[in-house]
């Protein structure tokens, strides 16, 4: 068991068992028979791709945990609030959705929550009767100041083991990944088909033929 997993279990004490954070799973590693299973694949690419996905999910998970503990709001609501605050002017719900990559339905629900807390308000849009403008309140601005400063502390904690030079290099490498991803996304979707040799360890075995577990 990794030290991270062990500490997570110890921290739970005698109460309900808390699932270890996704980050505790560590790097994704392929099986030794990868080359036989996927003759057209590359093990390093698979490990890196899957690890990048896991890293993004782990970072979001920790951000969500801290946001809930500090403000009792989901990260989506905090992102919406900071997007409104950072614009420096009232925004339409569509503009907010474009800035944080959320659907109109999600934006509507989030704005309802922000208004209930008194952090934002909707006013008629003088340029479009079918739309509204969303502006931040003084209380919402104070919360946005707290959120943005607090996230800086989280960033420092998460990247504490990465040197300044490594951070610069990592940004460069991630920039290449994002550029290639954007280029791929600008093309027709890659058909998710290919060759796979199913290994013996994954051969299907009916339940009535599986060895019985000893009590």
N, C-alpha and C positions, 0 to 999 in steps of 0.2 A: 504494500500500500504506500502511495506517495506521501510525503510529509504534508502536502496541502490537504489531501483527503483525510489524513489522520487528524490534523488540527481542526478540520471542519467537523468531524465526528465528535472530537473531544469538546469542542465549543458548545455542542448541542446539549451537553450534560445529560440529565435523566429525563428531559422533556421529549416531545415529539421529534423524531429523527428528521433533520433538515437535509434535503438533498444537496450534495456538494455542488459548488458552482461549476458551470460549464468549463471555466478556465482550468479547473483542477484535472480535467481529462487530458490536458497537455497536447502535444503534437499528434496529428493523425499519422499513423504508420500503416503501410500496406502489408499484406501477408507475404511470406517468403515465396509463394508460388505465383506471385503477381504476373510475371512474364509469361507463364504458361496460360494463365487465365485470360489475360488481355494482351494478345500478341501485337496489337496496334497501339498500345498505350505506353506511357512513360511513368515509372513509379514516382519519380521526383515531382512530376507535374501533378499527379493525383494527390500526393501527400501535401504539396504546397497549396493546391486549390482548396482541398478540404480543410486544411488548417486555417487558411484565410477566412473561409466561411465561419469556422468555429470561433476564430478570434473576434470577428465582427459581432457574432451572437453573444460571446462572452462579455465583450465591452458594453454592449447594449444592456445585457442582463445586470451588470454591476451599476451602470448609470441609472437604470430603472430602480434598483434596490435603494440607492442613495437618494434618488429623487423622492421616492415614496416615504422614506424615513424622515427626510428633512421637511417636505412640504405636503405630503400626502396627496400628491398628484402624479399621474403617469407622465412619462417622458414626452409623449406626444403633446400633452397640454403645455408643458414647459417649453418645448420647441416652438409651439405656436405663439406663446407669449413673447419669447425672445425675438421671433421673426417680426412680430408687430412692432416691438420696441426698437428693433434695429433698423426698421425702414425709415424712421424719422417722419412719417406721415401716415394718415389713415390708409388702410388697404381694403380691397374687396376680398371676400372669401375666396374667390378664384385666384387672386394674386397670392394669398396666403398658401393655398393648396399647391401652387406652382413652386413656391419657395421651399416648402417642407415635404414635397412629394407625397401628398395625401389626397384621398378622394374627397369630393364635395360633401358626401354624407358624413365622413369622419370629421371634417372641418366644422360642420354644423353642430355636431354633438360636442366637440371640443370647445367651440365658442360658447355654447350654452353653459358649460361647466365654468369657463372663465368669467362669464357674466354673473353667475350665481355667487362667485367669490368676490365680485367687485373689482376684478383685475382688468377687465376690458368691457367695452360697450359698443353696441351697434347703433348707427345713426343712418337716416335716409341718405342715399347717394344722389346729390343734386344733378349729376350727369346721366343717371340711369334709374328710372323709377322702379325697375325690376330688381335692382340690386341694393345693397347696403354697404356702408363703410364701417370698418372696425378700427377703433382707436384704443390705445392703452390708457388706463387711469393712473392717478398718482400712486395708488396702492400697488397696481400692477407693475409700475416702473420700479418701485422699491423691491418687489419680488424678483424682477428680472435682474436687477443689480446683484441680488443675493445669489441667484442661480448661476449667472455667468462667472462670478468670482469663485463660487464653490466648485464649479466644474474644473477650474484651473487647478485646484488642490487635488482633485481626483486624477487629473492628467499626470501631475507630478508623481503621484503615488504609483500609478500603473507603469509609468516609464522610468521609474527610479533606477532600474538595473540596466538601462540602455544609455550608453555614453552619448555625449553631444555629437561626436563623429558618426556613431552608429545611427543616431536619429536622422542626421542629414542623409546618410546612405539609404536608410530605410524609406525615407520620403521619396528619394529618387527611384528606388525600385518599385514602390507602390504606384508612383506616377506612371511607370511603364505598364504596370498591370491595368491601371484605369484607362490608359490610352488604348491598349489592345482590347479591353472590354467594350469601350465606347465604339471602337471600330467594328467589333463583332456585332454589337447591338444595332449598328446601322445597316446591317445586311439581313437577308432573310434568315430566320432561325435555323441553326444547324440541326439537321435531322438527328435525333437521338437514337441512332441505330449503329450497329457494329458487330464485330466478332467477339464472342466470349466462349471460352471452353470451361464449362461448369466443373469445378474441382470436386473430387470425391467427398470432401468434408461438407459440401453443400448439397449432396444428393438427397432428394426427398425420401423420407422414411415415414410411412403411416404410423399413427399413434399406437396402434395395436401391435406393431412390430418393434417398437422402441424398447430398449432394456428397461426393466422396472427398477426404480430407485429403492435402495434399501432404507427401511424406516430408521 
